Amino acid sequence: MKDLSVEGIYHFIDLYKMANLIDIKIFDEIDSTNNYLKLPHPIKDKAIKIIIAKKQTAGRGQYNKEWISEHDAGLWMSLAIDIKKKYNPSALPLVVGSVLAKELHQLGADKIGLKWPNDLIYENQKLGGILVESIQQKNDLLRVIIGIGLNISLPTSMQKKLYPNKNPIGLDSIVNQPISINMLSANFIKSLYDAVRHFEEKGLSVFLEDWTKYDLLLGNEIVVESSRQNIQGTASGISSDGALLVSNDDGLHHINSGSVKYHDQGVSA
């Protein structure tokens, strides 16, 4: 973790293809990488801006839940990119999740799966999360900000102190090889850039097969809790626009937001 550097990340990126498209900045400490990218930074056409922090003091997850991001304990990264407003950006967390899951499987973490809409899970333990936000730009472009929080090194003492009521896990306890934070960052950046551009042109449909491979909820009895109502039924995949599909005696429900729990466990997945 301590070897994290811009030069180290560039070492793993094909700069012949991407030298003019990538702008990376690393902070020792920042409130939130997503918050930083929500400021009006100029981004060149077709380029991507990346902010990585060794520590976040105000990291956020979905619904503004606190995301604890201690120094050198994980990859705390956000990427900003301008895209054509052709498809619904609310489906982007699913695109990002499928990309990250594929990259992590290639590291040997083949039990990592996805919990709709934005969690990376390993054997019912939370490995990471995704937060996608968007800001309207000029010329009908939309700036999407993709925040990634991935636990890498979580000492037992830290877990007990920071997560007394949760069950997190670090990547270093899953894979049987040393983890290069620079290589991991570079692989994520390259794959996410290509995926966002693909989404910009084709939408979510081209990622549905990958999502299904990693879908941990599929076929399980679940309960979806929202401010409007609770829906219990069988998880039946996702729709072409990213909604969670839940089937029960009342039919097939398309759910766009909510907290998901396994019905038989009574706890969040």
C-alpha positions in Angstrom: 0.0 0.0 0.0 2.8 2.4 0.8 4.2 2.2 -2.7 1.2 4.0 -4.2 2.3 6.6 -6.7 1.3 8.3 -9.9 4.4 7.0 -11.6 3.8 3.5 -10.3 0.2 3.5 -11.7 1.4 4.8 -15.1 3.9 2.0 -15.3 1.0 -0.5 -15.7 -0.9 1.6 -18.3 -0.3 1.6 -22.0 0.6 5.3 -22.3 0.9 5.0 -26.1 -2.9 4.6 -26.2 -3.9 6.6 -23.1 -1.2 9.2 -22.3 -3.4 12.2 -23.2 -6.6 10.7 -21.7 -5.5 10.2 -18.1 -5.0 12.8 -15.3 -4.2 11.2 -11.9 -3.7 12.9 -8.6 -3.0 11.3 -5.2 -3.7 12.9 -1.8 -2.3 11.7 1.5 -5.6 12.8 3.1 -8.9 14.3 1.8 -12.5 14.5 2.9 -13.9 12.6 0.0 -12.6 11.8 -3.5 -16.1 12.1 -4.9 -16.6 15.5 -3.3 -13.3 16.7 -4.8 -14.4 15.7 -8.3 -17.8 17.4 -7.9 -15.9 20.7 -8.0 -15.8 22.4 -11.4 -12.6 20.8 -12.7 -11.8 21.1 -16.4 -11.6 17.7 -18.1 -10.4 17.4 -21.7 -12.6 15.8 -24.3 -12.7 12.0 -24.0 -10.3 12.2 -21.0 -10.7 10.9 -17.5 -9.7 12.5 -14.2 -8.7 10.2 -11.3 -8.3 11.1 -7.6 -6.9 8.6 -5.1 -6.6 9.2 -1.4 -4.5 7.3 1.1 -7.2 8.3 3.7 -10.6 9.8 3.5 -12.0 11.7 6.5 -15.6 11.9 5.2 -16.0 9.0 2.8 -19.5 8.2 1.7 -21.5 5.3 0.5 -25.0 4.9 -0.9 -27.6 7.1 0.8 -24.8 9.1 2.4 -23.9 6.3 4.7 -20.4 6.7 6.3 -17.6 4.8 4.5 -14.6 4.4 6.8 -11.4 4.8 4.8 -8.4 4.6 7.0 -4.8 5.4 6.0 -3.3 2.7 3.6 -6.2 0.3 4.4 -7.8 0.2 1.0 -8.2 1.7 -2.4 -10.1 5.0 -2.1 -10.5 6.2 -5.6 -12.9 8.3 -7.7 -12.9 8.8 -11.5 -14.7 11.6 -13.4 -15.6 11.4 -17.1 -17.9 13.3 -19.4 -20.3 11.2 -21.5 -23.2 11.7 -23.8 -26.5 11.7 -22.0 -28.0 8.8 -24.0 -28.6 6.1 -21.3 -29.8 6.4 -17.7 -26.6 6.9 -15.5 -28.4 5.1 -12.6 -27.4 1.9 -14.3 -23.7 2.7 -14.1 -23.1 1.2 -10.6 -24.0 -2.2 -12.2 -21.5 -1.6 -15.0 -18.8 -0.7 -12.6 -19.6 -3.6 -10.3 -19.3 -6.1 -13.2 -16.0 -4.6 -14.3 -14.5 -4.7 -10.8 -15.7 -8.2 -10.1 -14.1 -9.5 -13.3 -10.8 -7.8 -12.4 -10.8 -9.3 -8.9 -11.6 -12.7 -10.2 -8.6 -12.5 -12.4 -6.5 -11.9 -9.3 -7.8 -15.2 -8.0 -10.6 -13.9 -5.8 -13.1 -16.2 -7.5 -15.7 -16.1 -4.8 -16.4 -12.4 -5.0 -19.9 -11.5 -6.1 -22.2 -8.5 -6.4 -25.1 -7.5 -4.3 -27.5 -5.1 -6.2 -26.9 -2.3 -6.8 -23.4 -1.4 -5.6 -21.7 -3.9 -3.2 -18.8 -6.2 -3.7 -19.3 -9.2 -1.4 -17.1 -12.2 -0.4 -18.8 -15.0 1.5 -21.3 -12.6 3.0 -18.6 -10.1 4.0 -18.4 -6.7 2.5 -15.2 -6.1 0.4 -16.1 -2.9 -1.3 -18.7 -0.5 -2.5 -19.5 1.9 -5.4 -20.9 5.4 -5.4 -21.8 6.9 -8.8 -22.9 10.6 -9.0 -23.6 12.8 -12.0 -23.5 16.5 -12.8 -25.0 18.1 -15.9 -22.4 19.8 -18.2 -22.7 22.1 -21.2 -23.2 20.7 -24.7 -25.6 18.1 -23.4 -22.8 16.1 -21.7 -23.1 14.5 -18.3 -20.2 14.2 -15.9 -20.2 10.9 -14.1 -18.2 10.5 -10.9 -17.4 6.9 -10.0 -16.3 6.4 -6.4 -14.8 3.1 -5.4 -14.0 2.0 -1.9 -12.2 -1.3 -1.7 -10.9 -2.8 1.5 -7.4 -4.2 1.1 -5.6 -4.5 4.4 -7.9 -4.6 7.5 -6.0 -5.7 10.7 -8.3 -7.4 13.2 -7.8 -4.6 15.7 -9.0 -2.1 13.1 -12.0 -4.2 12.2 -13.2 -4.4 15.8 -12.6 -0.7 16.4 -14.1 0.7 13.2 -16.7 -1.9 12.3 -18.2 -3.3 15.6 -21.5 -4.1 14.0 -20.4 -5.0 10.5 -18.6 -7.8 8.8 -16.0 -6.4 6.4 -13.1 -8.2 4.8 -9.8 -7.1 3.1 -8.6 -8.2 -0.3 -5.3 -9.3 1.1 -7.0 -12.0 3.2 -8.7 -13.4 0.0 -6.0 -13.6 -2.6 -2.8 -15.7 -2.1 -0.4 -13.3 -3.6 1.0 -9.8 -2.8 -1.2 -7.0 -4.0 0.3 -4.1 -6.0 -1.9 -1.1 -5.3 -0.4 0.5 -8.4 -1.3 -2.4 -10.7 -4.8 -2.7 -9.2 -5.4 1.0 -9.7 -4.2 0.9 -13.2 -6.2 -2.2 -14.1 -9.4 -0.6 -12.7 -8.7 2.7 -14.5 -8.2 1.1 -17.9 -11.1 -1.3 -17.6 -13.5 1.3 -16.3 -12.6 3.8 -19.0 -13.4 1.3 -21.7 -16.6 0.2 -19.9 -17.9 3.7 -19.5 -17.3 4.4 -23.2 -19.0 1.2 -24.1 -22.0 2.0 -21.9 -22.1 5.5 -23.5 -22.7 3.9 -26.9 -24.6 0.7 -26.0 -26.2 1.1 -22.6 -26.4 -1.5 -19.9 -27.6 -4.4 -22.1 -24.1 -5.4 -23.1 -23.1 -5.9 -19.4 -26.1 -7.9 -18.3 -24.4 -11.3 -19.0 -21.4 -10.3 -16.9 -23.6 -9.0 -14.1 -25.5 -12.3 -14.0 -22.3 -14.3 -13.5 -21.6 -12.4 -10.2 -25.2 -11.8 -9.0 -25.4 -13.1 -5.4 -29.1 -12.4 -5.0 -30.3 -14.3 -8.1 -32.8 -17.1 -7.1 -32.8 -16.1 -3.4 -35.7 -15.1 -1.3 -35.2 -11.5 -0.4 -36.9 -8.5 1.2 -36.4 -5.1 -0.3 -37.0 -2.2 2.2 -37.7 1.3 1.0 -39.4 4.4 2.4 -42.5 3.5 0.4 -43.0 -0.2 1.0 -41.3 -3.5 1.7 -41.4 -6.2 -1.0 -40.7 -9.8 -0.4 -40.1 -12.3 -3.2 -37.5 -14.1 -5.3 -34.7 -12.2 -6.8 -35.0 -12.6 -10.6 -32.0 -10.7 -12.0 -32.0 -7.1 -13.3 -33.8 -5.3 -16.1 -32.2 -3.7 -19.1 -32.3 -0.3 -17.2 -30.7 -1.7 -14.0 -33.8 -2.2 -11.9 -33.8 -5.2 -9.5 -36.4 -7.7 -10.5 -38.4 -9.4 -7.7 -41.1 -12.0 -8.4 -43.9 -13.0 -6.0 -47.6 -13.8 -6.1 -48.4 -10.3 -7.2 -46.2 -10.5 -10.3 -42.8 -9.2 -11.3 -41.6 -6.0 -9.5 -39.1 -3.5 -10.9 -37.3 -1.9 -8.0 -35.0 1.1 -8.6 -33.9 1.8 -5.0 -34.0 0.2 -1.6 -32.1 -1.9 1.0 -32.0 -5.6 0.3 -31.9 -8.4 2.9 -32.0 -12.1 2.6 -35.4 -13.2 3.9 -34.2 -16.2 5.9 -31.3 -14.4 7.5 -33.1 -11.1 8.3 -29.8 -9.2 7.8 -28.4 -7.3 4.9 -26.5 -9.3 2.3 
